[in-house]
Amino acid sequence: MLMKILFITFILMCVGAVSLPIKADDSLKQKAEEVGNDVKRGSKNATRKVKDETCELVHGKMECAGQKTKHSIQKGADKVEDAID
């Protein structure tokens, strides 16, 4: 539980730092937006991985196979979305 709280706090700090208004040229704003998207995607993947591992510890591998498959599909969709951006 403590790890989850620390993780969420870290992500909020990162997103907060990236979302500050930047008064620079468009390329810097674009890079900041990409970094924000990378942080968001990384946090999603980390959260899904923790959920998968926790599920396996509590319920076993066979009961969590569907959730793990769903998360891998979501990870692929995130990669496609990133390629489009």
Beta strands, then each sheet from edge to edge (+ up, - down):
end
